[in-house]
Amino acid sequence: MNIDSSRVRRVHTSDEFGGVDLDVIDTGTPGNPVIVLCHGWPESKHSWRHQIEPLVDAGYRVLVPDQRGYGSSSAPRDVAAYRSDRLSSDLIALLDDVDAEQATFVGHDWGALVVWDLARYHPDRVSGLINVSVPYTPWPMQPTEMFRATYGDRFFYMLYFQLPELAENELDADVARSLRTVIWSGSGETAAPPPPTDQLPPMAGTGLLDTWGSAAGVPDGLPAWLPADDFHEFVNQFMTSGFFGPISWYRNLDADWALTKDLPAPPMPTAFIGGDKDMVIAHRMEYVESMAVMLPDYRGHVIIPGAGHWTQQEKPAEFNAALIQQLNALL
C-alpha cells in the first residue's frame, strides 16, 4: 500500500532541547480526535500503512511521524539527543502543531517504550494509549547492569548496541541484508523459543546479523506479508538515515531509566495488543498479565494468533479490528 506523498509534511518541533524537523503523515479531518502512531526499530511511518485509512474512516485525525533519526527526519549526531524526554517532546510538539490539547497514542516496539514514558512525562496531554508488542514493564534496576548480570559474557543485542560504532557500521554496510535479517528474525513464520543463555555466542567478536541470521534461518525472499515494494521503501529510508540515530535510542536506556524511575505509572486509560508469536512476549506472557496490576486504568489486551513482532504489518485485518476494539475500550 503506497502512502500518498501529498499527506506528508514537515514539522519543526521547537522546544527546550532545540527541536528537530520531522516528516509526518497528517490526514483526516481537522478538529476530529487526534491519534498519533509511533513506530519502532527498525521501522518508519511506513510500518503503519495498513492502519491509516481505517482510523480516518473511524473518525480520527491521524498523525504518523518518522521519528528523529529515521527516514528524512532530522538525525542528530549526539547520542543524548535520543533520550526519551526528547523523543516525547517531539510527539508533544506534533499536538501543538495541530492545536490539539490531547491525543491517543499508539506505539509499537520502541515506539511503545517512548509512549509509556511520554504518558509519565506529560500525562495531561495523553487521553489514552494503546501499546503494541512491548508491555509496561518498569526496569527494576539500571537496564545495562541487569543485562550484564543476566548474560555475562554472552551476546545480547542491547549490550552490543551500547558499543560505539560497531552496530551501525555492521548494519549500514548492507542495508537490505540488515533489514531482511532483522525482519525475518522477528516474523511469526520463524518464531522459536529463545536459546538458553549458555548456548548464546560470546559477546566478544560477535555481530548482530550472524547471530540473528542463524537464529531465524533467514529464508529466501521476503515474508508473504511484506511485498517487495514495501521492503524497498524501508531500505530507501534507512539508506537515507543510516542506523546511528535508531541505535542511539538503545544507548539511552540507562539515561531514560534515571529520568523515569521515580515517576508514577501512566494514569490514563491504557490497553495493549500483541501477537502470540512475538519474541518479546510469547514466552513471558506474565508481563502482559501484570499490567492489570501495575496500571491504574488498564482496559485489557488482545493477543492475535499467528502474529509475530511486526504485529500491525503481519496481520493487518486482525490488528485493525483489535485496534478499533481497544480504542472503544478507552472511551
C-alpha positions in Angstrom: 0.0 0.0 0.0 1.5 3.3 -1.1 1.2 6.4 1.1 0.1 9.5 -0.7 3.1 11.8 -0.5 0.8 14.8 -0.5 -0.2 13.9 3.0 3.4 14.1 4.3 4.5 17.4 5.6 7.5 18.7 7.6 7.0 19.8 11.2 9.6 21.7 13.2 9.5 20.6 16.8 10.9 23.7 18.5 11.3 23.1 22.2 13.6 23.4 25.2 16.0 21.0 23.6 16.3 22.9 20.4 13.9 20.9 18.2 14.2 18.9 15.1 12.4 18.6 11.7 10.1 15.6 11.3 8.3 14.2 8.3 4.7 13.5 9.4 1.7 11.9 7.6 -1.2 14.2 8.5 -4.6 13.0 7.3 -8.2 13.0 8.5 -10.5 15.9 9.3 -9.1 18.8 11.4 -11.0 19.1 14.6 -11.5 15.3 14.9 -9.9 13.4 17.8 -6.2 13.1 17.2 -4.4 9.8 17.2 -0.6 9.5 16.9 1.0 6.3 15.6 4.6 5.8 16.8 6.9 3.3 15.0 9.6 1.2 16.5 13.0 -0.2 15.4 14.0 -0.6 12.6 10.8 0.8 11.1 9.3 4.1 10.0 5.9 5.7 9.4 5.5 3.2 6.5 5.0 0.4 9.1 1.5 1.9 9.8 0.4 1.9 6.1 -2.4 -0.5 6.8 -3.9 1.4 9.8 -4.2 5.0 8.4 -7.3 4.8 6.3 -9.3 2.6 8.8 -8.5 5.2 11.5 -9.6 8.1 9.3 -12.8 6.2 8.5 -13.3 5.7 12.2 -13.3 9.5 12.7 -9.7 10.3 13.7 -7.2 12.8 12.6 -4.1 10.6 12.1 -0.5 11.8 12.7 2.3 9.4 11.8 5.8 10.7 12.1 9.2 9.4 11.0 10.7 9.9 14.5 14.0 11.6 14.9 16.8 9.6 13.4 14.6 7.9 10.8 14.0 8.5 7.1 14.4 12.1 6.1 13.6 13.5 9.6 16.4 15.2 11.5 19.1 12.8 12.7 21.3 14.5 15.3 24.8 13.0 15.8 24.7 13.4 19.6 23.6 10.2 21.4 21.9 12.2 24.2 19.6 13.7 21.5 17.7 10.4 21.5 16.7 10.3 25.2 13.1 9.5 25.8 12.3 13.0 27.1 13.4 14.5 23.8 11.6 11.9 21.8 8.5 12.6 23.9 8.9 16.3 23.4 8.8 15.7 19.6 5.4 14.0 19.9 4.0 16.7 22.1 5.2 19.3 19.5 3.0 17.4 16.9 0.0 18.1 19.1 0.9 21.8 19.4 1.3 22.0 15.7 -2.3 20.9 15.1 -3.7 22.8 18.1 -4.7 19.6 20.0 -4.7 19.6 23.7 -4.6 15.8 23.9 -4.3 12.7 21.7 -4.5 9.0 21.9 -1.0 7.5 21.3 -0.3 4.1 19.8 3.3 2.8 20.0 4.9 -0.3 18.6 8.2 -1.8 19.8 10.5 1.1 20.7 7.6 3.4 19.9 5.8 1.7 22.8 8.7 2.4 25.1 8.6 6.1 24.2 4.8 6.3 24.6 5.0 4.6 28.1 7.5 7.3 29.0 5.6 10.1 27.3 2.5 9.2 29.3 4.6 9.7 32.5 6.3 12.9 31.4 3.1 14.6 30.0 0.0 12.8 31.4 -2.1 15.9 30.8 -1.5 15.6 27.0 -2.4 11.9 26.7 -6.1 11.0 26.6 -5.4 7.3 26.3 -2.7 4.9 25.0 -2.6 1.6 23.2 0.8 0.0 23.0 1.8 -2.9 20.8 4.4 -5.7 21.4 6.2 -4.1 24.5 4.2 -4.2 27.7 4.6 -1.7 30.5 7.5 -3.2 32.5 9.5 -0.7 34.6 13.1 -1.7 34.9 13.9 -2.9 38.4 17.4 -1.5 38.1 19.7 0.2 35.6 19.0 -1.8 32.4 22.6 -2.4 31.2 23.5 -3.6 34.7 20.6 -6.0 34.6 21.6 -7.3 31.2 25.2 -7.9 32.2 24.0 -9.8 35.3 21.8 -11.9 33.1 24.0 -12.5 30.1 27.5 -12.3 31.5 30.0 -12.5 28.6 27.3 -13.9 26.2 25.9 -11.9 23.2 22.8 -9.8 23.8 21.9 -7.3 21.2 21.0 -4.4 23.6 24.5 -4.6 25.1 26.1 -4.9 21.7 24.2 -1.7 20.7 25.9 0.2 23.6 29.3 -0.2 21.9 30.4 2.8 19.9 30.2 2.5 16.1 30.2 -1.3 15.8 26.4 -1.9 15.3 25.8 1.0 12.9 28.9 0.1 10.9 27.7 -3.5 10.6 24.1 -2.6 9.7 25.0 0.3 7.3 27.3 -1.9 5.3 24.4 -3.7 3.5 21.1 -2.1 4.5 18.9 -4.6 2.5 20.6 -7.6 4.1 20.4 -6.0 7.6 16.7 -5.2 7.3 15.9 -8.6 5.7 17.7 -10.4 8.6 16.0 -8.4 11.3 12.6 -8.7 9.7 12.8 -12.5 9.4 14.2 -12.8 12.9 11.0 -11.2 14.4 8.4 -12.6 11.9 5.8 -15.1 13.1 6.9 -17.6 10.4 10.3 -18.1 12.0 9.2 -17.8 15.7 11.0 -20.1 18.1 11.8 -20.2 21.8 14.9 -18.2 22.7 18.0 -20.4 23.3 19.3 -20.8 26.8 21.8 -18.1 27.8 24.7 -20.6 28.0 24.1 -21.5 24.3 24.5 -17.9 23.1 27.7 -17.0 21.4 30.3 -14.9 23.2 29.9 -11.1 23.1 33.5 -10.6 22.0 33.8 -10.8 18.2 30.1 -11.5 17.6 27.9 -9.3 15.4 24.1 -8.9 15.2 23.5 -10.3 11.7 25.2 -13.6 12.0 23.6 -14.2 15.4 20.1 -13.3 14.4 20.5 -14.7 10.9 21.5 -18.1 12.4 18.6 -18.0 14.9 16.0 -17.2 12.3 17.4 -19.2 9.5 16.7 -16.2 7.1 14.7 -18.0 4.4 15.0 -16.9 0.8 12.9 -13.9 -0.3 10.6 -11.9 2.0 7.8 -12.9 4.3 4.4 -13.2 2.5 3.1 -10.2 4.4 5.8 -7.8 3.2 5.6 -7.1 -0.6 8.9 -6.1 -2.3 7.8 -2.5 -2.9 7.2 -2.0 0.8 10.5 -3.6 1.7 12.3 -1.3 -0.7 10.6 1.7 0.9 12.2 0.7 4.2 15.6 0.1 2.6 15.5 3.5 0.9 14.6 5.2 4.2 17.5 3.6 6.0 19.8 4.3 3.1 18.9 7.9 3.8 19.1 7.9 7.6 21.7 5.3 8.4 21.5 3.4 11.7 23.3 5.7 14.1 20.1 7.5 15.2 17.9 4.4 15.6 20.6 2.6 17.6 21.2 5.6 19.8 17.7 5.1 21.2 19.1 1.9 22.8 22.2 3.8 24.0 19.9 5.9 26.2 18.3 3.1 28.1 20.1 3.9 31.3 19.5 7.6 30.9 15.8 7.0 30.3 15.6 4.8 33.4 17.2 7.5 35.5 14.7 10.1 34.2 11.6 8.0 34.8 12.3 5.6 37.7 10.6 7.9 40.2 7.6 8.8 38.0 4.2 7.2 38.7 2.7 4.7 36.2 0.6 6.2 33.4 -2.7 7.2 35.0 -4.9 7.4 31.8 -6.9 4.6 30.2 -4.4 2.1 28.6 -4.7 -1.1 26.5 -2.4 -3.5 24.7 -2.2 -5.5 21.5 0.3 -8.3 20.9 1.0 -11.4 18.8 1.2 -14.9 20.2 4.4 -15.5 18.2 6.0 -12.2 19.1 9.5 -12.9 20.5 9.0 -10.1 23.1 6.0 -11.6 24.9 5.4 -15.2 23.5 7.5 -16.9 26.2 6.8 -14.5 29.1 3.1 -13.6 28.9 3.1 -12.8 32.6 4.5 -9.4 31.6 1.3 -8.8 29.7 -0.9 -10.0 32.6 1.0 -7.9 35.1 -0.2 -4.6 33.5 -3.6 -5.2 35.1 -1.9 -4.8 38.5 0.6 -2.1 37.6 -1.5 0.3 35.6 -4.3 2.2 37.4 -6.7 2.2 34.5 -5.9 -0.8 32.4 -8.6 -1.7 29.9 -7.2 -5.1 28.8 -5.3 -6.7 25.9 -5.9 -8.5 22.7 -3.4 -11.2 21.6 -3.5 -12.0 17.8 -2.9 -15.7 16.9 -0.1 -16.2 14.4 1.3 -12.6 14.6 5.0 -12.1 15.3 6.8 -9.0 16.3 5.7 -6.9 13.3 2.2 -7.2 14.5 0.4 -4.5 12.6 2.1 -5.4 9.3 1.8 -9.2 9.6 -1.9 -9.4 10.4 -3.3 -6.0 9.4 -7.0 -7.0 9.2 -6.9 -8.7 12.6 -4.8 -5.9 14.1 -7.1 -3.2 12.8 -10.1 -5.0 14.3 -8.2 -5.2 17.6 -7.2 -1.6 17.4 -10.7 -0.3 16.9 -11.9 -2.6 19.7 -9.2 -1.2 22.1 -10.0 2.4 21.1 -13.6 1.8 22.0 -12.4 0.3 25.3 -10.6 3.5 26.1 -13.8 5.6 25.9 
